[in-house]
Amino acid sequence: MIPLLLLMGCKADPADDATCGAESDTVVAVITELTFGRRAEDGTAWGFDLDGFDSDPGDSEGCGAGDFTDPEGHAGIDSAFSGLVPALEATEASAVEDLIQDSIRNGQLLLMLELSRVDDPVDDDCVDVGVWRGEGTPLTGTDGGVLDSQTFLRSDLPPALMPGAALVDGTTWAQPLDMNLPMQVLDVELNFSITDGAIRVDLHEDGSISGYLGGAVPVSDILGIVAEDDLADIRDLVTGLVELAADMHPDEDGVCQSLSIVLEFEGTRAFFYE
């Protein structure tokens, strides 16, 4: 299992706050690119061990779906959706990532990462991690990318808050991550409900960030999306693939009800109106 316990933090009780930075000591960034996690040619995949099992193909813990190893050698990685990406790219679903980027550029999907109590942006044993929805229309450059150092409002939507994480060599891992990721694709309102998840954030010297987040998405959410008329052409394909790949939350009959998914991201520094 990825050593989250080694990187999670220090807040065993309120007294531990004395060893943490002030809540106002923050690092904020806005996600500027969001893509589905893919498998590399060597079979590795970024992600997390979400269920605590390193499953081989056919194991009951993962409903027959085998786990992966990430490029850093961590085993037990749950990233079932990454196996569907090549098949979906051969259909009209290939436009989904471009539409996600459009949603970021027009301000419909502003995901903001906030690290608070940061004494040291490289090594800090006690930071809090939050994923917020931002509000505002970002300024973009001639290349269409979101420009650095912009200021946005916090949305009233509830954030995903993960206290007591740590920074090690500029990287933090935090969990549990539970969030809704709404987006508009092909005139269909999509809503990925990500649960039992985790996030990795790499801070860079220029203020940019990169990383990935992952979690379990209910199969029923995905099937509800492809039930829309605009997606009728790929309904049977997606339904078959998703039901076969489901690897999380088995029911009493051993049938998995959720699919593990990883989303990779890049971002740039930003600020909140306070």
GUGUTI-106606 format. One line per field, with one value per residue (C-alpha): residue in one letter; residue number from 1; chain; x, y, z. Coordinates in steps of 0.1 Angstrom, whole numbers, plus 5000, padded with zeros to 4 digits. Layout:
residuo <- c(A/...)
num <- c(NUM/...)
cadena <- c(A/...)
px <- c(X/...)
py <- c(Y/...)
pz <- c(Z/...)
//
This chain:
residuo <- c(M/I/P/L/L/L/L/M/G/C/K/A/D/P/A/D/D/A/T/C/G/A/E/S/D/T/V/V/A/V/I/T/E/L/T/F/G/R/R/A/E/D/G/T/A/W/G/F/D/L/D/G/F/D/S/D/P/G/D/S/E/G/C/G/A/G/D/F/T/D/P/E/G/H/A/G/I/D/S/A/F/S/G/L/V/P/A/L/E/A/T/E/A/S/A/V/E/D/L/I/Q/D/S/I/R/N/G/Q/L/L/L/M/L/E/L/S/R/V/D/D/P/V/D/D/D/C/V/D/V/G/V/W/R/G/E/G/T/P/L/T/G/T/D/G/G/V/L/D/S/Q/T/F/L/R/S/D/L/P/P/A/L/M/P/G/A/A/L/V/D/G/T/T/W/A/Q/P/L/D/M/N/L/P/M/Q/V/L/D/V/E/L/N/F/S/I/T/D/G/A/I/R/V/D/L/H/E/D/G/S/I/S/G/Y/L/G/G/A/V/P/V/S/D/I/L/G/I/V/A/E/D/D/L/A/D/I/R/D/L/V/T/G/L/V/E/L/A/A/D/M/H/P/D/E/D/G/V/C/Q/S/L/S/I/V/L/E/F/E/G/T/R/A/F/F/Y/E)
num <- c(1/2/3/4/5/6/7/8/9/10/11/12/13/14/15/16/17/18/19/20/21/22/23/24/25/26/27/28/29/30/31/32/33/34/35/36/37/38/39/40/41/42/43/44/45/46/47/48/49/50/51/52/53/54/55/56/57/58/59/60/61/62/63/64/65/66/67/68/69/70/71/72/73/74/75/76/77/78/79/80/81/82/83/84/85/86/87/88/89/90/91/92/93/94/95/96/97/98/99/100/101/102/103/104/105/106/107/108/109/110/111/112/113/114/115/116/117/118/119/120/121/122/123/124/125/126/127/128/129/130/131/132/133/134/135/136/137/138/139/140/141/142/143/144/145/146/147/148/149/150/151/152/153/154/155/156/157/158/159/160/161/162/163/164/165/166/167/168/169/170/171/172/173/174/175/176/177/178/179/180/181/182/183/184/185/186/187/188/189/190/191/192/193/194/195/196/197/198/199/200/201/202/203/204/205/206/207/208/209/210/211/212/213/214/215/216/217/218/219/220/221/222/223/224/225/226/227/228/229/230/231/232/233/234/235/236/237/238/239/240/241/242/243/244/245/246/247/248/249/250/251/252/253/254/255/256/257/258/259/260/261/262/263/264/265/266/267/268/269/270/271/272/273/274)
cadena <- c(A/A/A/A/A/A/A/A/A/A/A/A/A/A/A/A/A/A/A/A/A/A/A/A/A/A/A/A/A/A/A/A/A/A/A/A/A/A/A/A/A/A/A/A/A/A/A/A/A/A/A/A/A/A/A/A/A/A/A/A/A/A/A/A/A/A/A/A/A/A/A/A/A/A/A/A/A/A/A/A/A/A/A/A/A/A/A/A/A/A/A/A/A/A/A/A/A/A/A/A/A/A/A/A/A/A/A/A/A/A/A/A/A/A/A/A/A/A/A/A/A/A/A/A/A/A/A/A/A/A/A/A/A/A/A/A/A/A/A/A/A/A/A/A/A/A/A/A/A/A/A/A/A/A/A/A/A/A/A/A/A/A/A/A/A/A/A/A/A/A/A/A/A/A/A/A/A/A/A/A/A/A/A/A/A/A/A/A/A/A/A/A/A/A/A/A/A/A/A/A/A/A/A/A/A/A/A/A/A/A/A/A/A/A/A/A/A/A/A/A/A/A/A/A/A/A/A/A/A/A/A/A/A/A/A/A/A/A/A/A/A/A/A/A/A/A/A/A/A/A/A/A/A/A/A/A/A/A/A/A/A/A/A/A/A/A/A/A/A/A/A/A/A/A)
px <- c(5000/5013/5028/5002/5006/5042/5032/5000/5004/5005/4972/4964/4947/4942/4975/4993/4982/5012/5035/5016/5017/4989/4958/4966/4999/4985/4995/4967/4966/4939/4938/4944/4945/4925/4928/4920/4948/4962/4984/5020/5034/5051/5017/5023/4997/4995/4970/4964/4958/4922/4909/4940/4944/4971/4947/4957/4934/4906/4909/4875/4886/4887/4859/4884/4901/4939/4957/4987/5021/5028/5060/5076/5071/5041/5019/4981/4972/4934/4929/4903/4890/4925/4919/4887/4903/4917/4883/4865/4890/4878/4843/4827/4836/4871/4859/4853/4888/4886/4852/4866/4894/4867/4849/4880/4888/4853/4851/4825/4849/4874/4890/4912/4937/4946/4973/4971/4993/5023/5056/5078/5067/5092/5092/5065/5050/5017/4996/4959/4947/4915/4899/4874/4853/4862/4841/4851/4861/4899/4921/4938/4969/4973/4978/4945/4961/4949/4973/4992/4984/4947/4922/4889/4860/4853/4822/4795/4797/4812/4849/4868/4889/4918/4936/4968/4988/5025/5049/5079/5103/5075/5049/5018/4994/4960/4929/4900/4888/4851/4839/4814/4828/4801/4807/4787/4795/4775/4746/4745/4751/4777/4784/4812/4807/4842/4844/4870/4896/4930/4951/4987/5000/5035/5046/5071/5095/5077/5044/5029/5015/5010/4996/4966/4935/4916/4886/4856/4828/4795/4787/4752/4765/4782/4753/4730/4751/4752/4714/4710/4698/4729/4751/4730/4756/4781/4757/4761/4798/4803/4778/4796/4831/4821/4803/4833/4859/4841/4866/4854/4826/4814/4779/4767/4769/4804/4795/4815/4793/4820/4849/4882/4893/4923/4924/4958/4961/4984/4978/4992/4993/4962/4946/4912/4893/4893)
py <- c(5000/5035/5047/5073/5068/5079/5111/5119/5142/5153/5164/5138/5163/5201/5206/5195/5228/5244/5225/5235/5267/5293/5287/5319/5304/5290/5278/5281/5268/5264/5233/5242/5207/5177/5144/5107/5086/5062/5031/5034/5010/4991/4985/5009/5034/5063/5060/5047/5015/5025/4992/4979/4949/4941/4921/4897/4891/4868/4877/4882/4913/4933/4914/4897/4929/4929/4959/4977/4991/5028/5042/5046/5009/5011/4981/4976/5005/5008/5023/5003/5032/5036/5004/5018/5050/5035/5020/5052/5073/5054/5068/5102/5100/5110/5146/5145/5157/5186/5196/5194/5218/5241/5240/5250/5279/5293/5291/5264/5239/5257/5233/5250/5233/5250/5239/5257/5258/5256/5265/5251/5243/5215/5196/5202/5176/5193/5208/5208/5200/5213/5209/5238/5249/5284/5310/5335/5336/5330/5350/5329/5335/5333/5295/5292/5283/5298/5326/5325/5343/5351/5356/5337/5335/5304/5286/5279/5242/5221/5215/5182/5189/5166/5179/5166/5157/5163/5177/5155/5168/5191/5163/5157/5128/5133/5113/5106/5125/5126/5151/5157/5166/5181/5189/5194/5170/5167/5186/5160/5171/5147/5142/5120/5112/5103/5086/5067/5086/5102/5130/5136/5171/5180/5216/5232/5261/5283/5280/5255/5221/5187/5154/5132/5123/5090/5073/5051/5062/5043/5022/5035/5071/5061/5041/5070/5092/5069/5064/5100/5101/5121/5091/5063/5054/5043/5031/4994/4997/5017/4996/4964/4978/4995/4964/4942/4966/4975/4967/4985/4981/4945/4937/4907/4887/4898/4921/4953/4984/5010/5016/5031/5061/5084/5120/5136/5173/5203/5238/5272/5294/5314/5333/5335/5367/5369)
pz <- c(5000/4992/5025/5033/5070/5066/5049/5069/5097/5132/5145/5171/5194/5195/5214/5183/5166/5184/5161/5129/5110/5112/5092/5072/5060/5027/4993/4968/4932/4905/4884/4848/4832/4841/4823/4828/4842/4816/4817/4805/4779/4807/4824/4853/4863/4887/4915/4950/4969/4978/4992/5010/4988/4961/4939/4912/4882/4894/4931/4948/4967/4934/4917/4894/4884/4890/4906/4892/4902/4899/4882/4917/4925/4948/4944/4948/4926/4919/4885/4866/4845/4829/4811/4794/4781/4749/4739/4747/4727/4696/4701/4705/4741/4730/4732/4769/4780/4755/4770/4805/4794/4780/4813/4831/4807/4809/4847/4849/4865/4887/4911/4937/4959/4992/5016/5049/5080/5057/5075/5048/5012/5009/5042/5067/5090/5096/5068/5059/5024/5009/4975/4968/4939/4927/4911/4884/4848/4844/4821/4795/4774/4737/4740/4758/4791/4824/4835/4867/4900/4895/4923/4926/4950/4970/4960/4986/4976/5004/5000/5005/5036/5047/5078/5093/5061/5056/5030/5021/4995/4982/4979/5000/5000/5017/5024/5026/4995/4989/4963/4934/4901/4879/4842/4810/4782/4749/4765/4793/4829/4843/4880/4891/4928/4940/4974/4995/4975/4980/4964/4957/4951/4940/4946/4922/4928/4903/4922/4898/4909/4894/4908/4906/4926/4926/4942/4936/4912/4915/4884/4886/4881/4849/4836/4844/4822/4792/4795/4781/4745/4733/4743/4728/4702/4729/4756/4750/4747/4779/4799/4791/4797/4830/4844/4835/4850/4883/4911/4942/4969/4963/4974/4993/4961/4954/4925/4926/4926/4919/4895/4906/4886/4885/4873/4866/4869/4865/4880/4886/4917/4925/4954/4971/4978/5016)
//
